[in-house]
Amino acid sequence: TMVFSSFIPVMHTNSQQGQISETNLETGIGLDLLRADIEHAGFGLPWSFSGAPNPYNEPAAASAPAAMNDAPDVPRALSSMDATTFGLNNGSDYLSIKALNVVRGTASQKWGWLWRDGTHTFPDATMQSMGAEPFVAADRVIVIQPRENRRLVIDGAGLNNFFAAYTPAALDNFAPDESPLDPNGERYLIYGLDNTNAPQRPFNRTDYYINNANVPTHCAPGTGVLEKATLNQTNNNFSFLPIVDCVADFQVVYYVDTSTPPDGGWDTRANANGLIGMDAEEIRNRVKSVRCYILTHEGGLDRNYNHPAAIVNVGEVDAATGAILQANAGRAFDLSTLPGIGATWGNYRWKVYSLAVT
């Protein structure tokens, strides 16, 4: 009895520390994915169209708010909103990121240049890749004319195709014309899009939000899983990757330049609804920094632990008081209001993770 009375607390502490270490490791990996996607927001996006891309489809479902869609307009690198009205977990924020390389496929990590050779024919040697791997014929690519406000090149054969296979024949209508001022012609940018035969949009997209389905059993009641939902090019369905478990709240804050015209510095903080009404160009010019805040807990339920306060400030806080700096910089979250948690809200080690991307 004496041995076991000493042994049980040791095992309990060891178990809790093991769960905390596991949580920290998994959360760190998940936040690295989120950070990388925000850093690459807008990579490879066209800024204007030479014609209507065909097709140009995006989803419209409860778990993917229609406000995130851009068709038929130029895609926005970032869009988000407070998800309260969509019934997502605890009214947390919903973030959508558009860029070519937010999909972890082989084609979407490649980019390069497209030009004519000295004889203005179009041999394969003129298609240069700057990515980690060379393009292959199975890759589907888009072409952008950089001198024309990053204009998306549409197939001149009247098909309105915005993509092509990476072959000389398929790219011939996308390549620059002969220029008398430049013996080798103009150079266009070429970006890998996907490996599917029929892409649905001239960009890739990934969304981040809290899903309250399939939550691990060790998570506190009322929490969910922060997921990376990647939109498939073949259809309007998503593929899901869990990023952080046991998440009670997810808040997005923008540092925005509101000067007219923009002067390069930020003037105010905006919440997830702060970009609503901005077009792609305004977002490129005005958003200076993106900050994300994730309220989760380390380890599982521990009845020997008592969290100090039910109110947790998720967002930008004053260094002296710990209070939210302004209404558009996050929110005060009441842990005791989590559905089904009851009096056990204080038996979890709650923590706010944050990341800032310029």
Buried (B, 14 or more C-beta within 10 A) or exposed (E): EEEEEEEEEEEEEEEBEEBBEBBBEBBEEBBEBBBEBBBBBBBBBBBBBBBEBEBBBBBEEEBBBEBBBBEEEBBBBBBBBBBEEBEBBBBBBBBBBBBBBBBBBBBBBBBBBBBBEEEBEBEEEBBBBEBEEEBBEBBBBBBBBEEBEBBBBBBEEEEEBBBBBBBBEBBBBBBBEEEEEEEBBBBBBBBBBBBBEEBBBBBBBBBBBBBBEEBEEBBBBBBBBBBBBBBBBEEBEBEBBBBBBBBBBBBBBBBBBEEEEBEEEBEEBBBBBBBEEBEBEBBBEBBBBBBBBBBBBBBBBBEEEEBEEBEBBBBBBEEEEEEBBBEBBBBEBEBEEBEEBEEBBBBBBBBBBBBEBE
